[in-house]
Amino acid sequence: MEQIVIVGAGVSGLVAAINCEAAGFSPILIDADKKIGGRTQSNEYENFILDKGFQVLLTEYEFVKKYRRKRA
């Protein structure tokens, strides 16, 4: 089986990895950063949530709902 490497662990890379796994592959996901999320990352500092970059992800889009993880 061929190896799939996904460069970038932002939203698109994560969705690509989910779809590859659903198709039976075991992709390798790499990113320059230590954390996943790309421009949608947030950091916590002194009880404040700070967005890393400007990115709006509207959770009501049907495509987003498809991949949104349910919270326990």
N, C-alpha and C positions, 0 to 999 in steps of 0.2 A: 504494500500500500504506500502511496506517496505521502510525504510529509507536508503539512500545510503550516506556514509561518505567517502570522498576522502581526504587522508592525503598527503599533499604536493601540493603547488600551483605553481610548476614549469610547464614547457611546457607539460609534460605528464599529470599532474593533471588537467590542464586547458582544454586540449583536452578531457580528460575523462569526465569532467563536461559538456562540450558542447554536447558530445554524449549522456550523460544521459538525459540532458534537451531535446534533439531532440527526445528521446524515451519516453518522457512524465514524467520523474522523476524530482524531485526538490532536487538535491544533496546538501549536506553541504560540503564545501571546507574549510579545515583548514590547517594552516601552522604555523611554529614556528616564522616566520618573519612577520613584519608588512606589507610588500609589496609583491605582487605577482611576479613571474618570476623565482624564484629559481636561478640557476647559470647563467641565461641570463639577470640578472638585471644590470642596470647601474646607477651610481650616478653622479650628477652634482656638481662640486666643482670649484668655481672661473672661470666659463665659460669653464671648461674642462669636458668631459664625461669620467668617469672612470668605467671600467667594474668591476663588483663585483667578478667574478670568471672566469676561463677559460672555455668558452663554445662557440662553433661555430655553428651557425644555418644558414645554407645556404638557402636563400629565394627562390632559383630557383628549389628546390626539389618539385615535384608535391604534395607530402603530405603537405608540408608547405604552398604551394599556396592555398590548399583547406581550410585551417584554418586562413589564413592571413586576418586581418581586413583591409578593404579598407580605406584609408585616404581621408578625405573630401577636 
